Amino acid sequence: MLPLRDNIPSRSLPLVNWALIALNALVFIYQTTLKPLALNNFINTYGVIPAQLSLAHPSTWIPLCTAIFLHGGWFHLISNMWVLFIFGDNIEDRMGHFRYLGFYVLGGVFANVLQALITPSSLVPAIGASGAIAAVLGGYFFLFPRARVVTLIPIFLYPWIVEISAFIFLGFWFIMQLYSGFQSLSMPEGTSVGGIAWWAHIGGFVFGILAVLIFARRPKPAPYFNRQWPPTI
């Protein structure tokens, strides 16, 4: 399923969301300028290699943050940024710029920590914004369950476009992550199915659900004469 847009208008300019998309794109463009050996060194330096993390050496924790700005290819980058573009603006709108930035980065770090705990001896660097974006999706799932997501579903190569509630769309997405995540546990070193860090997705989504109320501001109340009970989203 490919989300095309949602029906929740943003009341403010999502400056941080746009900046995150631009930063991810710029970092990836820089990656494309590197020769293979230099690119390999870059990924190994700034990607998360679980076996190299050490509580005794705090400098090894830096990749838990930097890895969320690296990507493995154009499809990896574009698919992540598209999802962030659709869902991130509403979360920034509810949190404000600086809280949203903190939520995004901490969500990505939490996601990488969980993936490292699941695969502690892995020497394969994990990169990508997926964990941080999963935190955004978790926050959206909690705050806007009744939102409608216009979704493209290809059936036998026929493009079927439907509106699905965010609760169903994101709930189904999370179930698929759980399914693939538990499948990955049966593989050597607990590594991923299809080269994807599924537990980073799971960790980010759970973080988003648990942390969103800490970061989110209360929505501005409607005028007294226009209030509804129970409130709708």
Backbone hydrogen bonds in HBPLUS format (Angstrom, degrees):
<---DONOR---> <-ACCEPTOR-->    atom                        ^
c    i                          cat <-CA-CA->   ^        H-A-AA   ^      H-
h    n   atom  resd res      DA  || num        DHA   H-A  angle D-A-AA Bond
n    s   type  num  typ     dist DA aas  dist angle  dist       angle   num
A0002-LEU N   A0152-LEU O   2.95 MM 150  5.00 167.0  1.97 145.1 149.4     1
A0152-LEU N   A0002-LEU O   2.77 MM 150  5.00 171.9  1.78 147.6 149.3     2
A0004-LEU N   A0150-VAL O   2.69 MM 146  5.44 167.6  1.70 171.1 166.7     3
A0150-VAL N   A0005-ARG O   2.80 MM 145  5.37 148.9  1.90 156.7 166.1     4
A0007-ASN N   A0148-ARG O   3.15 MM 141  5.66 126.1  2.46 152.2 162.8     5
A0015-LEU N   A0013-LEU O   2.85 MM   2  5.54 136.0  2.04 106.8  93.4     6
A0018-TRP N   A0014-PRO O   2.98 MM   4  6.26 164.5  2.01 159.2 163.2     7
A0019-ALA N   A0015-LEU O   2.90 MM   4  6.08 152.8  1.98 141.6 150.0     8
A0020-LEU N   A0016-VAL O   2.80 MM   4  6.05 153.3  1.87 152.2 158.7     9
A0021-ILE N   A0017-ASN O   3.06 MM   4  6.33 159.5  2.11 148.2 153.4    10
A0022-ALA N   A0018-TRP O   2.92 MM   4  6.17 160.8  1.96 149.9 155.4    11
A0023-LEU N   A0019-ALA O   2.82 MM   4  5.99 157.6  1.87 147.6 154.0    12
A0024-ASN N   A0020-LEU O   2.97 MM   4  6.13 165.6  1.99 150.4 153.9    13
A0025-ALA N   A0021-ILE O   3.04 MM   4  6.22 157.2  2.09 145.6 152.1    14
A0026-LEU N   A0022-ALA O   2.86 MM   4  6.09 159.4  1.91 151.4 157.1    15
A0027-VAL N   A0023-LEU O   2.94 MM   4  6.12 163.8  1.96 153.7 157.7    16
A0028-PHE N   A0024-ASN O   3.03 MM   4  6.21 156.9  2.08 143.7 150.2    17
A0029-ILE N   A0025-ALA O   2.88 MM   4  6.14 157.9  1.93 150.0 156.5    18
A0030-TYR N   A0026-LEU O   2.93 MM   4  6.19 153.2  2.00 145.3 152.8    19
A0031-GLN N   A0027-VAL O   2.92 MM   4  6.27 149.7  2.01 142.8 151.5    20
A0032-THR N   A0028-PHE O   3.00 MM   4  6.39 146.9  2.11 148.8 157.3    21
A0033-THR N   A0030-TYR O   3.01 MM   3  5.30 147.1  2.12 106.1 116.2    22
A0034-LEU N   A0031-GLN O   3.12 MM   3  5.46 158.3  2.17 109.9 116.6    23
A0039-LEU N   A0035-LYS O   2.76 MM   4  5.89 160.6  1.80 166.0 172.3    24
A0040-ASN N   A0036-PRO O   2.92 MM   4  6.07 156.6  1.98 147.2 153.2    25
A0041-ASN N   A0037-LEU O   3.03 MM   4  6.30 156.5  2.09 146.1 152.2    26
A0042-PHE N   A0038-ALA O   2.90 MM   4  6.08 151.5  1.98 143.8 152.3    27
A0043-ILE N   A0039-LEU O   2.91 MM   4  6.15 162.6  1.94 154.2 157.5    28
A0044-ASN N   A0040-ASN O   2.98 MM   4  6.13 159.5  2.02 145.8 151.9    29
A0045-THR N   A0041-ASN O   2.92 MM   4  6.00 135.1  2.13 139.1 150.4    30
A0046-TYR N   A0042-PHE O   3.01 MM   4  6.15 164.5  2.03 152.9 156.1    31
A0047-GLY N   A0043-ILE O   2.71 MM   4  5.15 136.1  1.90 140.6 147.7    32
A0048-VAL N   A0126-ALA O   3.08 MM  78  4.99 165.2  2.10 144.4 139.8    33
A0126-ALA N   A0048-VAL O   2.77 MM  78  4.99 157.3  1.82 132.0 138.1    34
A0052-GLN N   A0049-ILE O   2.87 MM   3  5.59 156.6  1.93 127.4 134.9    35
A0053-LEU N   A0050-PRO O   3.14 MM   3  5.45 161.3  2.18 111.3 117.0    36
A0051-ALA N   A0122-SER O   3.04 MM  71  5.45 159.7  2.08 160.3 153.7    37
A0057-HIS N   A0054-SER O   3.18 MM   3  5.32 152.6  2.26 101.7 109.8    38
A0060-THR N   A0057-HIS O   2.97 MM   3  5.87 162.1  2.00 128.4 133.0    39
A0061-TRP N   A0058-PRO O   2.93 MM   3  5.44 162.2  1.97 115.2 121.0    40
A0062-ILE N   A0059-SER O   3.38 MM   3  5.72 159.4  2.42 106.6 111.9    41
A0064-LEU N   A0061-TRP O   2.89 MM   3  5.55 150.1  1.98 120.6 129.8    42
A0065-CYS N   A0062-ILE O   2.95 MM   3  5.76 158.4  2.00 125.6 131.0    43
A0066-THR N   A0062-ILE O   3.20 MM   4  6.47 166.5  2.21 146.5 149.5    44
A0067-ALA N   A0063-PRO O   2.94 MM   4  5.33 159.5  1.98 135.6 139.6    45
A0068-ILE N   A0065-CYS O   3.26 MM   3  5.96 155.1  2.32 116.0 121.8    46
A0069-PHE N   A0066-THR O   3.10 MM   3  5.80 165.2  2.12 122.7 125.3    47
A0070-LEU N   A0067-ALA O   3.25 MM   3  5.39 170.0  2.26 111.4 112.8    48
A0128-GLY N   A0067-ALA O   2.97 MM  61  6.09 156.7  2.03 157.5 150.2    49
A0077-LEU N   A0073-GLY O   3.00 MM   4  6.27 161.5  2.03 153.6 158.4    50
A0078-ILE N   A0074-TRP O   2.84 MM   4  5.98 177.7  1.84 161.5 161.3    51
A0079-SER N   A0075-PHE O   2.94 MM   4  5.82 165.9  1.96 147.5 152.2    52
A0080-ASN N   A0076-HIS O   3.27 MM   4  6.25 158.7  2.32 137.9 143.9    53
A0081-MET N   A0077-LEU O   2.91 MM   4  6.10 169.7  1.92 160.2 163.3    54
A0082-TRP N   A0078-ILE O   2.89 MM   4  5.92 149.7  1.98 147.6 155.4    55
A0083-VAL N   A0079-SER O   3.30 MM   4  6.45 163.3  2.33 144.1 147.3    56
A0084-LEU N   A0080-ASN O   3.02 MM   4  6.27 159.8  2.06 149.7 155.9    57
A0085-PHE N   A0081-MET O   2.85 MM   4  5.94 151.1  1.93 141.7 149.4    58
A0086-ILE N   A0082-TRP O   3.11 MM   4  6.38 149.1  2.21 145.3 152.5    59
A0087-PHE N   A0083-VAL O   3.08 MM   4  6.24 170.7  2.09 157.7 159.3    60
A0088-GLY N   A0084-LEU O   2.77 MM   4  5.00 147.7  1.87 134.6 144.1    61
A0092-GLU N   A0088-GLY O   2.98 MM   4  6.21 163.7  2.00 157.7 162.2    62
A0093-ASP N   A0089-ASP O   2.91 MM   4  6.04 148.0  2.01 140.0 149.5    63
A0094-ARG N   A0090-ASN O   3.16 MM   4  6.41 146.3  2.28 139.1 145.9    64
A0095-MET N   A0091-ILE O   3.00 MM   4  6.17 141.2  2.15 145.0 156.2    65
A0096-GLY N   A0092-GLU O   2.71 MM   4  5.32 158.9  1.76 150.3 154.2    66
A0217-ARG N   A0094-ARG O   2.81 MM 123  5.71 170.0  1.82 146.0 149.2    67
A0100-TYR N   A0096-GLY O   3.04 MM   4  5.97 154.2  2.10 146.9 154.7    68
A0101-LEU N   A0097-HIS O   3.07 MM   4  6.35 155.0  2.13 146.7 153.2    69
A0102-GLY N   A0098-PHE O   3.07 MM   4  6.34 164.5  2.09 149.5 153.0    70
A0103-PHE N   A0099-ARG O   2.85 MM   4  6.04 161.7  1.88 151.7 157.2    71
A0104-TYR N   A0100-TYR O   2.86 MM   4  6.03 163.0  1.89 153.6 157.6    72
A0105-VAL N   A0101-LEU O   3.02 MM   4  6.24 172.4  2.03 156.1 157.4    73
A0106-LEU N   A0102-GLY O   2.91 MM   4  5.95 168.4  1.92 153.1 157.1    74
A0107-GLY N   A0103-PHE O   2.87 MM   4  5.86 149.7  1.96 142.0 151.0    75
A0108-GLY N   A0104-TYR O   3.04 MM   4  6.30 153.4  2.11 145.2 151.9    76
A0109-VAL N   A0105-VAL O   2.92 MM   4  6.23 156.9  1.98 152.0 158.7    77
A0110-PHE N   A0106-LEU O   2.86 MM   4  6.02 168.8  1.87 151.4 154.6    78
A0111-ALA N   A0107-GLY O   2.97 MM   4  6.09 157.2  2.02 143.2 149.9    79
A0112-ASN N   A0108-GLY O   3.00 MM   4  6.22 156.8  2.05 145.5 151.2    80
A0113-VAL N   A0109-VAL O   2.88 MM   4  6.14 152.9  1.95 152.4 160.5    81
A0114-LEU N   A0110-PHE O   3.02 MM   4  6.30 162.3  2.05 153.0 156.5    82
A0115-GLN N   A0111-ALA O   3.09 MM   4  6.34 162.6  2.12 148.4 153.2    83
A0116-ALA N   A0112-ASN O   2.91 MM   4  6.10 154.3  1.98 144.9 152.1    84
A0117-LEU N   A0113-VAL O   2.89 MM   4  6.17 148.3  1.99 148.4 157.4    85
A0118-ILE N   A0114-LEU O   3.00 MM   4  6.25 146.7  2.11 148.1 156.8    86
A0119-THR N   A0115-GLN O   3.01 MM   4  6.22 146.2  2.12 143.8 152.9    87
A0122-SER N   A0119-THR O   3.24 MM   3  5.54 168.6  2.25 115.7 118.6    88
A0133-ILE N   A0129-ALA O   2.91 MM   4  6.10 163.6  1.93 161.6 167.1    89
A0134-ALA N   A0130-SER O   2.76 MM   4  5.89 144.3  1.88 142.6 152.8    90
A0135-ALA N   A0131-GLY O   3.15 MM   4  6.48 140.4  2.31 137.3 146.8    91
A0135-ALA N   A0132-ALA O   3.11 MM   3  5.15 124.5  2.44  93.2 107.1    92
A0136-VAL N   A0132-ALA O   3.22 MM   4  6.66 147.2  2.33 140.0 148.4    93
A0136-VAL N   A0133-ILE O   3.05 MM   3  4.93 115.1  2.48  91.7 107.4    94
A0137-LEU N   A0133-ILE O   2.90 MM   4  6.29 152.8  1.98 148.0 155.8    95
A0138-GLY N   A0134-ALA O   2.84 MM   4  6.12 150.5  1.93 145.1 153.3    96
A0139-GLY N   A0135-ALA O   2.95 MM   4  6.22 155.1  2.01 146.7 153.1    97
A0140-TYR N   A0136-VAL O   2.89 MM   4  6.16 154.9  1.95 147.7 155.0    98
A0141-PHE N   A0137-LEU O   2.82 MM   4  5.98 158.3  1.87 148.4 154.5    99
A0142-PHE N   A0138-GLY O   3.15 MM   4  6.37 147.3  2.26 141.3 148.7   100
A0143-LEU N   A0139-GLY O   2.92 MM   4  6.11 165.0  1.95 152.7 156.9   101
A0144-PHE N   A0140-TYR O   2.76 MM   4  5.39 163.4  1.79 149.0 153.9   102
A0147-ALA N   A0144-PHE O   3.12 MM   3  5.40 164.1  2.15 111.9 116.8   103
A0167-PHE N   A0145-PRO O   3.12 MM  22  4.58 141.3  2.28 140.8 129.9   104
A0166-ALA N   A0147-ALA O   2.72 MM  19  5.30 149.3  1.81 149.4 150.7   105
A0149-VAL N   A0164-ILE O   2.68 MM  15  5.19 168.6  1.69 153.6 157.5   106
A0164-ILE N   A0149-VAL O   2.95 MM  15  5.19 163.3  1.98 133.5 138.0   107
A0151-THR N   A0162-VAL O   2.72 MM  11  5.40 174.3  1.72 170.5 171.5   108
A0162-VAL N   A0151-THR O   2.96 MM  11  5.40 156.9  2.01 152.9 157.0   109
A0153-ILE N   A0160-TRP O   2.75 MM   7  5.06 167.8  1.76 151.3 155.6   110
A0160-TRP N   A0153-ILE O   3.09 MM   7  5.06 154.4  2.15 124.9 131.5   111
A0155-ILE N   A0158-TYR O   2.97 MM   3  5.09 169.3  1.98 142.6 141.6   112
A0158-TYR N   A0155-ILE O   2.86 MM   3  5.09 155.8  1.92 108.2 116.2   113
A0168-ILE N   A0165-SER O   3.09 MM   3  5.38 119.8  2.47 102.9 116.1   114
A0169-PHE N   A0165-SER O   2.90 MM   4  6.17 175.8  1.90 163.3 164.1   115
A0170-LEU N   A0166-ALA O   2.87 MM   4  5.71 165.7  1.89 146.4 150.5   116
A0171-GLY N   A0167-PHE O   2.97 MM   4  5.61 140.2  2.13 125.0 137.1   117
A0172-PHE N   A0168-ILE O   2.89 MM   4  5.88 161.5  1.92 147.2 151.6   118
A0173-TRP N   A0169-PHE O   3.06 MM   4  6.28 155.3  2.13 139.7 147.2   119
A0174-PHE N   A0170-LEU O   2.92 MM   4  6.11 158.4  1.97 146.2 151.0   120
A0175-ILE N   A0171-GLY O   3.02 MM   4  6.26 156.6  2.08 146.8 153.1   121
A0176-MET N   A0172-PHE O   3.04 MM   4  6.31 155.0  2.11 150.2 156.3   122
A0177-GLN N   A0173-TRP O   3.09 MM   4  6.45 146.5  2.20 143.4 152.8   123
A0178-LEU N   A0174-PHE O   2.93 MM   4  6.25 158.8  1.98 153.0 158.3   124
A0179-TYR N   A0175-ILE O   2.92 MM   4  6.16 161.1  1.95 150.0 155.1   125
A0180-SER N   A0176-MET O   3.03 MM   4  6.20 169.1  2.04 147.8 150.3   126
A0181-GLY N   A0177-GLN O   2.74 MM   4  5.82 150.5  1.82 145.6 155.5   127
A0182-PHE N   A0178-LEU O   2.93 MM   4  6.12 165.5  1.96 156.0 157.4   128
A0183-GLN N   A0179-TYR O   3.07 MM   4  6.26 147.6  2.18 140.5 150.2   129
A0184-SER N   A0180-SER O   2.96 MM   4  6.18 147.8  2.06 144.1 151.9   130
A0185-LEU N   A0182-PHE O   3.26 MM   3  5.29 141.0  2.42  96.0 106.4   131
A0186-SER N   A0183-GLN O   3.18 MM   3  5.88 158.3  2.23 117.5 122.9   132
A0187-MET N   A0184-SER O   3.07 MM   3  5.31 162.4  2.11 109.7 115.1   133
A0190-GLY N   A0187-MET O   2.89 MM   3  5.12 152.1  1.97 137.4 135.0   134
A0191-THR N   A0188-PRO O   3.17 MM   3  6.17 170.6  2.18 128.0 129.2   135
A0198-TRP N   A0196-ILE O   3.00 MM   2  5.61 125.2  2.31 108.0  92.2   136
A0200-ALA N   A0197-ALA O   3.09 MM   3  5.49 139.2  2.26 107.3 118.5   137
A0201-HIS N   A0198-TRP O   3.03 MM   3  5.16 119.1  2.42  97.1 111.8   138
A0202-ILE N   A0198-TRP O   3.00 MM   4  6.39 157.7  2.05 148.9 155.3   139
A0203-GLY N   A0199-TRP O   2.84 MM   4  5.87 164.6  1.86 140.3 145.2   140
A0204-GLY N   A0200-ALA O   2.90 MM   4  5.96 160.2  1.94 144.7 150.3   141
A0205-PHE N   A0201-HIS O   3.01 MM   4  6.16 165.2  2.03 150.4 154.2   142
A0206-VAL N   A0202-ILE O   3.02 MM   4  6.22 167.8  2.03 155.5 158.6   143
A0207-PHE N   A0203-GLY O   2.93 MM   4  6.05 160.0  1.97 146.9 153.1   144
A0208-GLY N   A0204-GLY O   2.89 MM   4  6.12 157.2  1.94 149.0 155.3   145
A0209-ILE N   A0205-PHE O   3.09 MM   4  6.43 155.6  2.15 150.7 155.8   146
A0210-LEU N   A0206-VAL O   3.02 MM   4  6.22 164.4  2.04 154.8 159.0   147
A0211-ALA N   A0207-PHE O   2.78 MM   4  5.74 156.2  1.84 157.6 163.5   148
A0212-VAL N   A0208-GLY O   3.10 MM   4  5.53 135.4  2.31 137.1 143.3   149
A0214-ILE N   A0211-ALA O   3.01 MM   3  5.35 135.9  2.21 108.8 121.4   150
A0215-PHE N   A0211-ALA O   3.30 MM   4  6.64 148.9  2.41 153.2 161.7   151
A0216-ALA N   A0212-VAL O   2.75 MM   4  5.74 152.2  1.82 154.0 162.9   152
A0226-ASN N   A0223-PRO O   2.81 MM   3  5.30 155.4  1.87 118.4 126.9   153
A0227-ARG N   A0224-TYR O   3.40 MM   3  5.46 172.1  2.40 108.7 109.5   154
